[in-house]
Amino acid sequence: LNVLLFPQVLSIIAREDRVLSQPGGSLLLVGRSGVGRRSTITIVAHIHNLEVFTPSMSRGYSSKQFKADMQTLVRRAGVENQKNRIVSRGLSDYGQFHARGS
């Protein structure tokens, strides 16, 4: 991971770390493409030994596939007793998913 760490990025990493360090802590990261959400959350996930789970969205991604991805995530978290997961996906992809009426 090739990231330029300047004070603003370090501040974001510290904030994300503080939230995820709390019991039941969760985040919703929103922003323009290319601002570093994925990079910062990957760093924080590594600090906490978490896996970043990203649904494999493509052009034909439907609500059925979304449910299957969420079932995989829940199974890993509950059945396999891996309690910490982070779901990460760009908002632009989420917008495309809903724009299709799925």
Salt bridges, closest charged atoms under 4 A:
ASP17 OD1 - HIS48 NE2 2.46
GLU51 OE2 - ARG76 NH1 3.33
GLU51 OE1 - ARG85 NH1 2.48
GLU80 OE2 - ARG75 NH1 2.65
ASP93 OD2 - ARG89 NH1 3.52
